[in-house]
Amino acid sequence: MSFPGLSERLAEIRQTIEAAVARGGHAQQVRIIAVTKTHGPEAVEAAWAAGVGLVGENKVQEALTKMERVSVPVQWHLIGHLQRNKARHVNRFALIHSVDSPRLAQAIHEEGKRVGRPIPVLIQVNVSGEDSKGGFEPGAMEREIESLVRLDGLQVTGVMTMAPWEASEEVLRRTFAGARAVRDQLAAAGLPAVELSMGMSGDYAVAVEEGATLVRLGTILFGARGT
């Protein structure tokens, strides 16, 4: 499968991001993660050829399979839920976006100690409070941060969140601002938290205005999943 027009779409997205950074006033650098889940290895190679070096996958096994079939030197990001029994694979990823519970944080910490280096992770926060979404509750972070600081097998580099589907702009902004506040809490506690992974194909411009440093784009780049 080819992805005609990908370079042109990326150019438009980068212009949108640049304008959103200017409007938001956070002066951050923004990186695009090409979400290739349910697409084949050719999507990874197309992203690399178009100038995107970060690739996001939702499932560990799908990512590992693609890693064996792709030769371009992309950075692999795990953006979906990680089961604790698959924590042994975290060393294969440049960044784990979805640390959504203390028990998962502990499991990744143990793997980091085993391999001899801290595993870079983002803390997933459920700002919207939806039952369908995982993550730490923002109101509980003050207590949780005390534990995270002690887990030296992790390198907590920021926060990830997901906004509700088809949310109003007001809800989007409240969600993204809430994630930014948690990121700032982590940084104030001495953790190296600079990243904000938030914003997808339908809401990335608002996310960037609210400070996103990583945007996870799939449909807008490659079309509907599985087609």
Buried (B, 14 or more C-beta within 10 A) or exposed (E): EEBEEBEEBBEEBEEBBEEBBEEBEBEBEBBBBBBBBBBEBBBBBBBBEBEBBBBBBBBBEBBBBBBEEBEEEBEBBBBBBBEBEBBBBBBEBEBBBBBBBBEBBBBBBBBBBEEEEBBBBBBBBBBBEBEEBBBBEBEEBEEBBEEBBEBEBBBBBBBBBBBBEEBEEEBBBBBBEBBBBBBBBBBEBEBEBBBBBBBBBBBBBBBBBBBBBBBBBBEBBBBEEEE
